[in-house]
Amino acid sequence: MIYEAVLRNIPGGANAARGQLEHLAKMAEQPNITLLIYPFSAGPHVGLSSAFNVISFAEPGAMDVVYLEIPFTRLWIEGGDKAAAHDKLFESLAERSLGERESVLLLHRLRKGL
């Protein structure tokens, strides 16, 4: 999941951004990749305050692991209530995000607008 603000930030210039947006759209076509964009129109959400990754394993009984980045600190959370809370946070963000098709269409619109 990508916040729309990240896609509109083009520090490397328009040419670099066009290439990056095209690459994201191509990767979204892969069967093992789900690309969702959290749009400005979805409004603010507590989950946008810092980057985090939820790592889930297919094995029965395996615990989720959360990797969290905040300024000056990286944190690993292994299982338990805090990992479960991050799972719910991610699900909430995903529910308010654009669908897969709409996300790719936004990538194409942004690319054309550069």
C-alpha positions in Angstrom: 0.0 0.0 0.0 1.3 3.4 -1.0 0.1 6.8 0.3 -0.8 9.1 -2.6 1.4 11.8 -1.2 4.4 9.6 -1.8 3.5 9.3 -5.5 3.2 13.0 -6.0 6.5 13.8 -4.4 9.0 14.0 -7.3 12.5 14.9 -5.8 14.3 13.2 -8.7 12.4 15.2 -11.4 9.6 14.3 -13.8 11.6 11.9 -15.9 12.6 9.8 -12.9 9.0 9.9 -11.5 7.5 8.8 -14.9 9.9 5.8 -14.9 9.0 4.9 -11.3 5.3 5.2 -11.8 5.5 3.0 -15.0 7.5 0.4 -13.0 5.0 0.3 -10.2 2.2 -0.2 -12.8 4.1 -3.1 -14.4 4.8 -4.7 -11.1 1.1 -4.4 -10.2 0.4 -6.8 -13.1 2.3 -9.6 -11.4 0.0 -12.2 -9.9 1.9 -12.2 -6.6 1.7 -8.4 -6.1 -1.2 -6.4 -4.8 -0.7 -2.7 -5.2 -3.2 -0.4 -3.4 -3.0 3.4 -3.1 -4.4 5.2 -0.1 -5.8 8.4 -1.7 -6.0 11.9 -0.3 -9.8 11.6 -0.6 -9.8 8.9 2.1 -8.8 11.5 4.6 -6.4 11.3 7.5 -5.7 8.0 9.2 -3.5 7.1 12.2 -1.8 4.4 10.1 -0.2 7.1 7.9 2.0 8.4 10.8 4.8 6.0 10.2 5.9 3.2 7.9 5.3 -0.3 9.0 5.4 -3.8 7.5 3.4 -6.8 8.7 5.1 -10.1 7.9 2.8 -13.1 8.0 3.8 -16.7 7.5 1.8 -19.5 6.0 2.6 -22.1 8.5 -0.1 -22.9 11.0 0.5 -21.2 14.4 3.3 -18.9 13.0 3.2 -15.5 14.6 3.0 -12.3 12.6 6.0 -10.0 12.9 5.8 -6.2 12.5 8.7 -4.0 11.4 8.2 -0.4 12.3 10.3 2.6 11.3 10.0 5.9 13.2 12.6 8.7 13.3 15.9 7.5 14.7 14.4 4.0 15.6 13.6 0.7 14.0 11.4 -1.7 15.9 10.5 -5.4 15.6 7.3 -6.6 17.2 6.9 -10.4 17.3 3.3 -11.6 17.8 1.0 -10.7 20.6 -1.5 -7.9 20.9 0.7 -5.2 19.4 1.3 -7.3 16.2 -2.5 -8.0 16.0 -3.2 -4.3 16.4 -1.0 -3.5 13.4 -2.8 -6.2 11.4 -6.1 -4.4 12.1 -4.5 -1.1 11.3 -3.3 -2.4 7.9 -6.8 -3.9 7.2 -8.4 -0.5 8.0 -6.0 1.3 5.6 -6.7 -1.3 2.9 -10.5 -1.0 3.2 -10.2 2.8 2.6 -7.7 2.5 -0.2 -8.4 2.4 -3.9 -9.0 -1.0 -5.4 -6.3 -2.7 -7.5 -7.6 -1.5 -10.8 -8.3 2.0 -9.6 -4.8 2.2 -8.1 -3.2 1.3 -11.4 -5.4 3.8 -13.2 -4.2 6.5 -10.8 -0.6 5.6 -11.5 -1.2 6.1 -15.2 -3.0 9.4 -14.7 -0.1 10.7 -12.5 2.4 9.6 -15.1 0.6 11.4 -17.9 0.4 14.5 -15.8 4.1 14.8 -15.5 
